[in-house]
Amino acid sequence: MFVVIFGRPGCPYCVRAVELSEKLTAQRDDFKFKYVDIHAEGISKADLEKTVGKPVETVPQIFVDEVHVGGYTEYDKYVRDNKLVA
């Protein structure tokens, strides 16, 4: 499983998403993630909307195996629903 988190500095939900991903990385051999700082990478809201495929109001925007799952709340629910973390 590969997760990509698009976030920005100072975003508490971005921090939570990264912390959850780090926990999953420590617990599972089949889990990897990448955090993309949209400011450092020069990614605009319009660029992110093209990637997501719909209007984006908040970050993080999270993809699991190239499928958009939403923000932190949806990601956390995805992890719990799929019993990915102990």
C-alpha positions in Angstrom: 0.0 0.0 0.0 1.3 3.4 -0.9 -0.2 6.6 0.5 0.5 10.2 -0.8 -0.4 13.1 1.5 -0.6 16.6 0.0 -0.3 19.1 2.8 1.2 22.4 3.9 3.3 23.6 6.8 1.4 24.5 10.0 -1.6 22.3 9.1 -2.6 20.3 12.2 -4.6 17.7 10.1 -1.5 17.3 7.9 0.6 16.5 11.0 -2.0 14.0 12.1 -2.1 12.3 8.7 1.7 12.0 8.7 1.8 10.7 12.3 -0.8 8.0 11.4 1.2 7.1 8.4 4.4 6.8 10.4 2.6 4.5 12.8 1.4 2.3 9.9 4.9 2.2 8.5 6.2 1.0 11.8 3.6 -1.7 12.1 3.3 -3.0 8.6 5.9 -4.2 6.1 3.5 -3.5 3.2 2.9 0.2 3.9 4.8 3.2 2.6 3.9 6.9 2.3 5.1 10.1 0.9 4.3 13.6 2.2 4.3 16.4 -0.4 4.6 19.9 0.9 2.5 21.8 -1.6 4.2 25.1 -0.7 7.7 23.8 -1.1 6.8 22.0 -4.3 5.0 25.1 -5.8 1.7 23.2 -6.1 -1.3 25.6 -6.3 -4.8 25.0 -5.3 -5.7 24.7 -9.0 -3.0 22.1 -9.5 -4.3 20.1 -6.6 -7.8 20.3 -7.9 -6.7 18.8 -11.2 -5.0 16.0 -9.3 -8.0 15.3 -7.1 -10.5 15.8 -9.8 -12.8 18.1 -7.9 -12.7 21.4 -6.0 -10.4 21.4 -3.0 -11.0 23.6 0.0 -8.6 22.1 2.6 -5.5 20.0 3.1 -4.4 17.4 3.5 -5.6 15.7 0.4 -4.7 12.0 0.6 -4.4 9.2 -1.9 -4.2 5.5 -1.2 -2.8 3.5 -4.1 -3.5 6.5 -6.4 -7.2 6.6 -5.3 -8.3 9.9 -3.6 -9.8 9.1 -0.2 -10.2 12.7 1.0 -8.7 14.5 4.0 -7.5 13.3 7.4 -10.9 12.3 8.7 -11.6 10.1 5.7 -8.1 8.7 5.8 -8.5 7.8 9.5 -11.8 6.2 8.8 -10.3 4.2 5.9 -7.5 2.9 8.1 -10.0 1.9 10.8 -12.5 0.4 8.4 -9.8 -1.7 6.7 -8.2 -2.7 10.1 -4.8 -1.5 8.9 -3.5 -0.5 12.4 -3.5 -2.3 15.7 
